Amino acid sequence: MARTSMNTISNFLASAIVGGWIMTMAVFAIQNIQPVSLKFLQFESIKVPIGVLLAFSLGIGFFMAAFIPAFLRKSKKSPRSRFPPPQPGLDEFDF
């Protein structure tokens, strides 16, 4: 029962965070409607409204946040399978 309530709480928090970001982006984009362009070194993008730029940036960020953990997960193999078993007598040194 406790696991179900934790999933519900985590789903609610994730939805609240995403919803908060979307509302903040919408308000910021409406208040700043002038077109902007991105400059990097000598390259410059076309002029687009800041709302469109924010929407693409936020969308790319959400997709990266969703997919990167899937690529960084470790395999479910036993952690001992990576190391050979200890051999007797290797910890004794003859000088």
C-alpha positions, 0 to 999 in steps of 0.5 A: 500500500505504501508503494502505491502512495509513493508512486502517486506522490512521485507522479503528482510531483513530476506533473506539477514540475512540468506544468509549472515550467510550461506555465512559466514559459508561457507567461515569459514568452507572452511578456517578451514577444520580440524576435531573438537570434542565437549567436555562437562564435561567428554563427547566428540563427534566424530571428524567431520569437522567444516563445518558440525558442523556449518551447524547443529548448524545453522540449529538447530538455524534457526528451533528454531528461527522459532518455539519458537515464535509460542509457546510463543504467547498469546491466542487471548482472551480478556485480561479482561477475565483473571480477574474477574470484579470489585465488588462495595464496595471492595475498601472501608475499615472499620477500 
